Amino acid sequence: MTKSGTINETLEVELGQNYTYSCQDGLVGKRDLNPTVMCQIDGDWTPTNFTCVCKTPIAMSGTINETVEVELGQNYTYRCQHGLIGKRYQSPTVMCQSGGEWSTTNFSCVCKIPAKSGAINSTAEVEIGQHYTYICDINRFKKGDENPTITCLHDGNWTSTKVLCVTKNWTLDILYPKNIQKSEVISNQTGLDFWACMQECDKEPNNCLSFFYDNQTGLCVLSSSFQRGPPNDFNISGGVVYYTAPATSCDLPYVFVTLAGSYFCIKYHTEAKSFNESMKACESEKAKLLVVTTKGEITDLANIWQNLGSSEYIGLSDQDQTGQWVSWNGTKVDPYWGLGQPCKRNNEYCAVFQNQKGIDCIDCKNNEHFFCHNVHFVPNTI
């Protein structure tokens, strides 16, 4: 009688003699069970519960390391260590397959980011040993020199930080950039985010030639003079952003962005959609999914959109599964991948932007946020 995972063979065994089951390649015998049976007078065999099973699957980051025995076609479900939680949208279950292989999963266990008063509430997923940096919301700023970065530990706890996000209380004269004279100031406001400040400049196309924004305090100053911050029109230094008037040249809600020295009109969509649905949404606005491929473009995009979720669709895919990644118009590309890329995981043929990590790939059916690029609108420059 064939047992699960054993070699199916035809043989003749005389009365009183034994037969020993052998496992298929890649499988191992179940512990503490005798693989040997004896031929008895009535033609039956002595009983045994012996079967062949898959070896324990490799532990994923943050999962409990345990020894299990799983028969062919049966499942094993990873469990997280105490204090950790399972990564969203990734199945914790794998199946024992022929040859002793397991079905694939990108599941891991992550730390839940602790809330901090005055900081932006993030849903980012951070694995053991990785870091998260608190960012104060637009109504507060970071006080002192305390390091705002914490590290996820094995027990789900974090390294400590005493960083404080305190209510804004500043003197405008101190925070004005030295190259903007008070006589050139059209207006100033506080409590805005970067894009709201940009739109305030948009409302004054004949007067606002540049604006100053401090992302630590939310101070937005519109200037009637043209201020060019080195090295390009767009400059981030020490939490202070200078932006010149080309920001006024995109049709709202698309905003002007400089990526690696090139000008773009971009819109960030917060309604999560699949890759194909994201493309259709952009096309309904006479735009396309944003294509970024170089490290410089990725870095600049990450500096501008610093507080995004885990991933956003961009216009790169390998849906034909040829191994060649292409943009939405069929152009072959060799993008700047994150660590461990280009990916060769099952059913992951659409690209997403992952902040400073570079480009990763996921299942095209996943619902994610996305960037649209108005490819028909060329921003004016001064």
C-alpha positions in Angstrom: 0.0 0.0 0.0 1.5 3.4 -1.1 2.0 6.0 1.6 2.0 9.7 1.1 5.3 10.9 -0.5 6.8 7.4 -0.8 8.2 5.8 -4.0 5.5 3.8 -5.8 7.1 0.5 -6.8 6.1 -3.0 -7.7 7.7 -5.9 -5.8 7.0 -9.4 -4.4 7.5 -10.1 -0.7 7.1 -13.6 0.8 5.2 -14.4 4.0 7.1 -13.2 7.0 9.5 -11.0 5.0 9.7 -7.2 5.3 9.3 -4.2 3.0 10.7 -0.8 3.8 9.2 2.4 2.4 11.5 4.9 0.6 10.8 8.6 0.3 10.6 10.5 -3.0 13.5 12.9 -3.7 13.5 16.0 -1.6 11.2 14.4 1.1 12.1 12.9 4.4 10.5 10.2 6.6 8.2 11.3 9.4 10.0 11.2 12.7 9.5 8.3 15.2 7.5 6.2 12.7 8.8 2.8 11.4 9.0 2.7 7.6 9.1 -1.2 7.6 6.1 -3.5 7.3 5.8 -7.3 7.3 3.8 -9.5 4.9 1.4 -11.6 7.0 -0.5 -14.9 6.4 -3.7 -13.3 5.3 -1.9 -11.2 2.7 -2.2 -8.0 4.8 0.8 -6.0 6.1 1.6 -5.0 9.6 0.3 -1.5 10.3 2.4 1.7 10.2 1.5 5.4 10.1 4.8 6.2 8.2 4.6 8.9 5.5 7.1 11.2 3.8 7.0 14.9 4.4 8.6 18.2 3.4 11.4 19.5 5.4 10.6 22.6 7.6 10.3 25.7 5.4 13.0 28.4 5.7 12.0 30.9 8.5 10.9 34.3 7.1 12.0 37.5 8.8 10.3 37.8 12.2 8.6 34.4 12.1 8.7 31.7 14.8 11.4 29.1 14.0 9.8 25.7 14.5 10.2 22.2 13.3 7.1 20.8 11.4 6.2 17.8 9.3 3.8 18.5 6.4 2.7 16.0 3.9 2.4 16.6 0.1 -0.4 18.9 -0.8 -0.8 20.1 2.8 -0.2 23.7 4.0 2.0 25.3 6.6 1.2 28.8 8.0 4.0 31.0 9.3 3.4 32.6 12.7 4.9 35.8 13.9 7.2 36.2 16.9 5.6 37.8 19.9 5.1 41.6 19.4 5.4 41.4 15.6 2.5 41.5 13.1 2.2 39.9 9.6 3.0 42.0 6.5 -0.1 43.2 4.7 -1.2 41.7 1.4 1.2 38.8 1.7 -0.1 35.3 2.4 1.5 33.5 5.4 0.6 30.1 4.0 2.8 27.8 1.9 2.1 24.3 0.4 4.3 21.2 0.5 5.0 20.3 -3.2 6.6 17.4 -5.1 10.3 17.3 -4.7 10.1 18.7 -1.2 9.7 22.3 -2.5 7.4 24.8 -0.9 5.2 27.3 -2.8 6.6 30.8 -2.6 5.5 33.8 -0.5 7.0 37.2 0.4 5.4 37.1 3.8 7.4 38.4 6.8 6.7 39.8 10.2 7.2 43.5 10.9 7.1 46.0 13.7 4.1 48.2 14.2 5.2 51.8 14.3 4.5 53.4 17.7 2.5 56.6 17.6 4.2 59.7 18.7 2.4 62.9 19.7 2.7 65.5 17.0 4.3 63.1 14.4 2.6 61.9 11.2 0.8 58.6 11.7 2.5 56.1 9.4 1.3 52.7 8.2 4.7 51.8 6.9 5.9 48.2 7.4 9.3 47.8 8.9 11.2 44.5 9.2 13.5 43.5 12.0 16.8 45.5 11.9 15.3 48.2 9.6 14.7 51.8 10.5 11.8 54.3 10.6 12.2 58.1 10.9 9.5 60.2 12.6 8.3 63.3 10.6 6.5 66.0 12.5 3.1 67.0 11.1 2.6 70.4 9.4 1.5 72.0 12.6 4.6 71.2 14.6 8.4 71.0 14.2 11.2 68.8 15.6 12.7 70.3 18.8 16.5 70.0 19.4 19.0 67.6 18.0 17.5 64.3 19.2 17.7 61.6 16.5 14.2 60.9 15.1 15.1 57.5 13.7 14.2 54.2 15.5 15.1 50.6 14.7 12.7 47.6 14.8 13.9 44.9 17.3 13.3 41.1 17.3 10.6 41.3 20.0 8.6 43.9 18.1 9.9 46.7 20.3 11.9 49.7 19.0 15.0 51.4 20.0 14.1 54.6 22.0 14.1 58.2 20.9 13.2 61.3 22.9 12.4 63.3 19.8 9.7 65.9 20.3 7.3 67.4 17.8 6.3 70.7 19.4 3.8 73.4 18.5 5.2 76.0 16.1 6.3 79.3 17.7 8.7 81.2 15.6 9.7 84.7 14.5 9.2 85.3 10.8 12.2 87.7 10.5 14.5 84.9 11.6 13.2 82.2 9.2 13.1 84.3 6.1 15.9 83.4 3.7 18.5 86.1 3.6 18.2 86.5 -0.2 14.5 87.5 -0.1 14.1 91.1 0.9 11.0 92.1 2.9 10.1 94.5 0.1 9.8 91.5 -2.3 7.5 89.5 -0.1 4.0 89.2 -1.5 2.6 87.3 1.4 3.5 84.7 4.0 1.5 82.0 5.7 2.1 79.3 8.2 0.8 75.7 8.7 0.9 74.8 5.0 2.4 71.7 3.4 4.7 72.0 0.4 2.1 71.6 -2.3 -0.3 74.0 -0.7 2.5 76.6 -0.7 3.2 75.9 -4.4 -0.5 76.4 -5.2 -0.5 79.7 -3.4 2.2 80.8 -5.8 0.1 79.4 -8.7 -2.7 81.8 -7.7 -0.3 84.8 -8.4 1.1 84.0 -11.8 1.9 87.6 -12.6 3.5 88.4 -9.3 4.9 85.3 -7.7 8.3 84.5 -9.3 9.5 82.1 -6.6 8.5 80.9 -3.2 10.3 79.7 0.0 9.1 76.8 2.0 10.4 75.5 5.4 9.1 71.9 5.9 10.1 72.0 9.6 7.7 74.9 10.4 5.3 75.1 7.4 6.3 78.6 6.6 5.4 79.6 3.1 6.8 82.9 1.7 5.8 84.1 -1.8 8.4 86.4 -3.5 8.1 88.9 -6.4 11.8 88.3 -7.2 13.3 85.3 -9.0 15.3 83.2 -6.6 17.4 80.3 -8.0 18.6 77.9 -5.4 21.7 75.9 -6.4 22.3 73.5 -8.0 19.0 73.6 -9.9 15.6 75.4 -9.7 14.7 72.9 -7.1 16.9 72.6 -4.0 16.4 70.9 -0.7 18.9 71.7 2.1 18.4 71.3 5.8 14.7 70.9 5.6 14.3 74.2 3.6 12.9 74.2 0.1 13.4 77.0 -2.5 11.3 76.7 -5.6 11.2 79.0 -8.6 8.2 80.1 -10.6 8.1 77.3 -13.1 6.1 75.7 -10.4 3.2 77.8 -11.7 3.3 76.4 -15.2 1.4 73.0 -14.8 -2.3 72.8 -15.0 -3.7 72.0 -11.5 -4.0 69.5 -9.9 -0.8 68.5 -11.7 2.3 70.0 -10.1 5.7 71.0 -11.4 8.5 68.7 -10.4 12.2 68.6 -11.4 13.6 65.0 -11.5 17.3 64.7 -12.3 17.3 68.0 -14.1 14.2 67.3 -16.3 10.8 69.0 -15.8 7.6 67.1 -15.2 3.9 67.8 -14.5 2.9 65.1 -12.0 -0.2 64.1 -10.0 -0.1 61.7 -7.1 -3.3 59.6 -6.8 -4.3 58.4 -3.4 -7.1 56.0 -4.5 -5.5 52.6 -4.7 -6.0 50.7 -8.0 -4.5 47.7 -9.9 -1.7 48.4 -12.4 -4.1 48.3 -15.4 -6.7 50.4 -13.6 -4.0 52.9 -12.7 -3.1 53.2 -16.4 -6.7 53.8 -17.4 -7.1 56.4 -14.7 -4.1 58.4 -16.0 -5.3 58.0 -19.6 -8.7 59.4 -18.6 -6.8 62.6 -17.6 -4.9 62.5 -20.9 -1.8 61.5 -19.0 0.3 58.3 -18.6 1.7 56.4 -15.6 4.9 58.2 -14.6 8.1 56.6 -15.9 11.2 56.9 -13.8 14.2 54.7 -14.4 17.4 56.4 -13.1 18.8 56.6 -9.5 18.7 60.4 -9.8 15.0 60.5 -10.7 14.2 58.0 -7.9 16.2 60.1 -5.4 14.6 63.4 -6.4 11.1 61.9 -6.4 11.7 60.4 -2.9 12.9 63.8 -1.6 9.7 65.5 -2.8 7.2 62.8 -1.7 8.8 61.9 1.6 5.7 60.6 3.5 4.2 58.1 1.1 3.1 54.5 1.9 5.1 51.4 1.0 4.7 51.5 -2.8 3.2 53.4 -5.8 2.7 52.2 -9.4 4.9 53.7 -12.1 4.7 53.0 -15.9 7.0 50.0 -16.1 6.0 46.3 -16.5 6.9 42.9 -17.9 3.4 41.6 -18.3 4.4 39.5 -21.3 6.8 37.7 -18.9 9.7 37.9 -21.3 12.3 39.1 -18.7 12.5 42.5 -20.5 10.9 45.5 -18.7 9.3 48.1 -20.9 7.6 51.5 -20.3 3.9 52.1 -21.2 4.9 52.9 -24.8 6.8 49.7 -25.3 10.3 51.2 -24.9 12.8 48.7 -23.4 14.2 50.0 -20.1 16.8 48.9 -17.5 15.6 50.7 -14.4 17.4 51.4 -11.1 16.2 48.5 -8.9 16.3 48.3 -5.2 18.4 45.7 -3.4 17.8 42.2 -4.6 16.3 43.3 -7.9 15.4 42.8 -10.7 12.8 40.6 -9.1 12.2 37.0 -10.2 9.3 36.2 -8.0 6.1 34.6 -9.2 3.3 36.8 -10.7 5.2 40.0 -9.9 5.5 41.8 -13.3 4.5 45.4 -12.5 6.9 48.1 -11.1 6.3 50.3 -8.1 8.3 53.2 -6.6 9.5 52.6 -3.1 10.9 55.9 -1.9 14.7 55.7 -1.4 14.8 52.0 -2.0 14.5 52.3 -5.7 12.1 50.3 -7.8 10.5 47.0 -6.8 7.9 44.7 -8.5 4.6 43.3 -7.3 1.6 41.4 -8.6 -0.1 43.6 -11.1 -3.5 42.9 -9.5 -2.4 44.5 -6.2 -4.2 47.8 -5.4 -1.7 50.6 -4.9 -1.4 54.4 -5.1 0.1 55.7 -8.3 1.7 58.7 -10.2 0.3 60.2 -13.4 2.5 62.2 -15.7 1.0 64.7 -18.2 3.2 63.8 -21.1 1.4 66.3 -23.4 2.1 69.3 -21.3 5.7 70.7 -21.3 6.4 73.0 -18.4 7.6 76.5 -19.2 10.9 77.6 -17.8 12.1 81.1 -16.9 
